[in-house]
């Protein structure tokens, strides 16, 4: 994904993101690509687990479900195509 780093000023789309290598961690925010660190720290994992536990307890019996990363979430703008 070196091309992403070299073209950092370009506005990338979700369509671009879908074609990037799956073994690399990238986050796309408002068209800008961010190279993510390879693995979260132990302290980070502790916080994530506690947040998940509390969220899952709160959502028990409700239609929503919590998920743990890595998990893609896309929030398209109104009228934006799914592959934009």
C-alpha positions, 0 to 999 in steps of 0.5 A: 500500500505504499502508493497510498502513502505516496498519494496521501493528499488524494481523496480516496473513496470507499471503492478504493479502500475495498481494493487495498490489501487485506493484510494491511490496516488502513482507516479512511476518514473523509477521503484521507488514508491513515496507516494504522499501527499493526497491533493495539497495546495490552492496555488498549485491549483491556479498555476495549474488552471492558467497553464491549462487556458493558455495551453487550450487557446494556444491549442484552435483549435489544436488536442491536449487537456490539462487535469488536475490531477489526470490523469495517463501518461505513457511514455514507453521506445521504445519497452516496453510492455504496461503492463511492 
